Amino acid sequence: MEYHRIFIAELATRSDLPLLYEELRSFLQSQGVELQIDSDSRVVTARGPPDRIAKISDLIQLVTHGVSLNRAQEYFLKDEYYLKIDLNDTLAPKDITRTVARIIGSKGSFKRKLEELTEADIIIHEGSVIIMGSYSSIELARVAIEEVILGKPQSIVIKNLQRRIVKDIWGK
């Protein structure tokens, strides 16, 4: 049995949008989902098995928010979740650039350390932080990123994160 569902997607203004959505359509077709995208009306219509339909909205949101198509496809195929933290909702415009720089760290070192410790993928795009992974890895990364947003030093954030991981694993 096939199902229909319509999503209103935040279509990006990327110059490669037609190619990107053609690749997306091809991928979903290989998963048994027929996808029609009307870029004028911003309506996406999908038809296919209900278990696949449920994740299409997330897949489209991830791609339009800067996640690579390959990583979004992995998300679609795995039992993963994602969380979007919009820094524009919590910070003044003048503080966003500084906070993003703190989340990334020198040459990406802090972001890589967070990803390594939490086993989550962290994508930063246009004032938003997207965390992808298991529920527990997202929760660990979310708390750490919120500490950075609140201004805690990176070294303290890492120590707190390591303590939470030990507590989660050993119950201590």
C-alpha positions as semicolon CSV with decimal commas, in nm:
position;residue;x (nm);y (nm);z (nm)
1;M;0,000;0,000;0,000
2;E;0,130;0,345;-0,087
3;Y;0,076;0,668;0,104
4;H;0,077;1,031;-0,002
5;R;0,210;1,311;0,207
6;I;0,282;1,678;0,135
7;F;0,558;1,871;0,305
8;I;0,628;2,241;0,292
9;A;1,005;2,255;0,282
10;E;1,231;2,552;0,340
11;L;1,387;2,540;-0,001
12;A;1,739;2,677;0,002
13;T;1,860;2,947;-0,232
14;R;2,168;2,748;-0,328
15;S;2,278;2,771;-0,688
16;D;2,308;2,390;-0,705
17;L;1,949;2,336;-0,587
18;P;1,817;2,172;-0,907
19;L;2,108;1,924;-0,914
20;L;2,081;1,861;-0,541
21;Y;1,712;1,780;-0,557
22;E;1,761;1,563;-0,865
23;E;2,016;1,358;-0,667
24;L;1,773;1,348;-0,375
25;R;1,490;1,231;-0,600
26;S;1,715;0,958;-0,746
27;F;1,820;0,837;-0,400
28;L;1,462;0,823;-0,273
29;Q;1,350;0,642;-0,585
30;S;1,606;0,370;-0,503
31;Q;1,435;0,348;-0,161
32;G;1,090;0,299;-0,312
33;V;0,975;0,659;-0,273
34;E;0,851;0,878;-0,556
35;L;0,928;1,245;-0,496
36;Q;0,794;1,551;-0,675
37;I;0,930;1,894;-0,588
38;D;0,765;2,217;-0,699
39;S;1,025;2,484;-0,631
40;D;0,779;2,763;-0,717
41;S;0,518;2,668;-0,457
42;R;0,771;2,509;-0,216
43;V;0,562;2,194;-0,196
44;V;0,719;1,851;-0,183
45;T;0,497;1,552;-0,253
46;A;0,614;1,203;-0,164
47;R;0,458;0,866;-0,230
48;G;0,583;0,539;-0,087
49;P;0,596;0,307;0,216
50;P;0,491;0,475;0,544
51;D;0,821;0,398;0,722
52;R;1,011;0,587;0,450
53;I;0,762;0,872;0,421
54;A;0,802;0,956;0,790
55;K;1,172;1,045;0,749
56;I;1,150;1,237;0,421
57;S;1,065;1,568;0,586
58;D;1,374;1,537;0,808
59;L;1,590;1,443;0,509
60;I;1,478;1,751;0,316
61;Q;1,524;1,978;0,618
62;L;1,876;1,847;0,673
63;V;1,978;1,905;0,312
64;T;1,831;2,256;0,307
65;H;2,011;2,339;0,634
66;G;2,358;2,261;0,503
67;V;2,401;1,891;0,576
68;S;2,571;1,711;0,289
69;L;2,349;1,491;0,078
70;N;2,561;1,185;0,162
71;R;2,528;1,247;0,539
72;A;2,154;1,314;0,505
73;Q;2,118;0,985;0,315
74;E;2,299;0,803;0,598
75;Y;2,054;0,960;0,842
76;F;1,764;0,837;0,629
77;L;1,893;0,480;0,623
78;K;2,000;0,454;0,989
79;D;1,806;0,472;1,313
80;E;1,928;0,823;1,394
81;Y;1,788;1,150;1,515
82;Y;1,883;1,513;1,477
83;L;1,847;1,834;1,673
84;K;1,872;2,186;1,534
85;I;1,983;2,465;1,764
86;D;1,913;2,804;1,609
87;L;2,160;3,048;1,760
88;N;1,949;3,335;1,624
89;D;1,682;3,239;1,879
90;T;1,913;3,265;2,178
91;L;2,187;3,515;2,092
92;A;2,215;3,871;1,974
93;P;2,342;3,896;1,615
94;K;2,677;4,037;1,733
95;D;2,736;3,731;1,954
96;I;2,660;3,462;1,695
97;T;2,993;3,484;1,508
98;R;3,193;3,462;1,831
99;T;2,986;3,169;1,959
100;V;3,017;2,979;1,630
101;A;3,395;3,033;1,643
102;R;3,400;2,896;2,000
103;I;3,198;2,588;1,900
104;I;3,434;2,522;1,609
105;G;3,754;2,600;1,799
106;S;4,101;2,658;1,661
107;K;4,120;2,489;1,318
108;G;3,807;2,287;1,407
109;S;3,970;2,119;1,706
110;F;3,691;2,178;1,960
111;K;3,416;2,062;1,724
112;R;3,618;1,749;1,637
113;K;3,672;1,677;2,008
114;L;3,297;1,710;2,075
115;E;3,221;1,479;1,783
116;E;3,479;1,226;1,903
117;L;3,356;1,222;2,262
118;T;2,982;1,222;2,187
119;E;2,989;1,012;1,868
120;A;2,757;1,271;1,713
121;D;2,801;1,468;1,392
122;I;2,791;1,844;1,442
123;I;2,716;2,065;1,142
124;I;2,723;2,444;1,167
125;H;2,540;2,636;0,897
126;E;2,419;2,997;0,885
127;G;2,374;3,052;1,257
128;S;2,240;2,703;1,328
129;V;2,400;2,400;1,486
130;I;2,270;2,061;1,374
131;I;2,356;1,758;1,586
132;M;2,302;1,413;1,433
133;G;2,335;1,070;1,589
134;S;2,178;0,847;1,852
135;Y;1,952;1,002;2,113
136;S;2,219;0,978;2,385
137;S;2,495;1,123;2,165
138;I;2,272;1,417;2,068
139;E;2,189;1,483;2,433
140;L;2,557;1,483;2,533
141;A;2,651;1,716;2,247
142;R;2,351;1,945;2,313
143;V;2,447;2,000;2,677
144;A;2,810;2,071;2,579
145;I;2,709;2,318;2,307
146;E;2,468;2,492;2,545
147;E;2,756;2,534;2,790
148;V;2,963;2,696;2,514
149;I;2,670;2,925;2,428
150;L;2,651;3,026;2,795
151;G;3,020;3,123;2,782
152;K;3,189;2,840;2,970
153;P;3,554;2,785;2,873
154;Q;3,609;2,503;2,624
155;S;3,835;2,315;2,865
156;I;3,560;2,312;3,132
157;V;3,303;2,201;2,875
158;I;3,523;1,906;2,776
159;K;3,584;1,808;3,142
160;N;3,210;1,826;3,215
161;L;3,140;1,619;2,905
162;Q;3,394;1,355;3,003
163;R;3,237;1,334;3,351
164;R;2,889;1,289;3,202
165;I;3,017;1,013;2,971
166;V;3,181;0,827;3,261
167;K;2,862;0,867;3,464
168;D;2,651;0,734;3,175
169;I;2,880;0,437;3,120
170;W;2,968;0,345;3,479
171;G;2,682;0,505;3,668
172;K;2,930;0,695;3,886
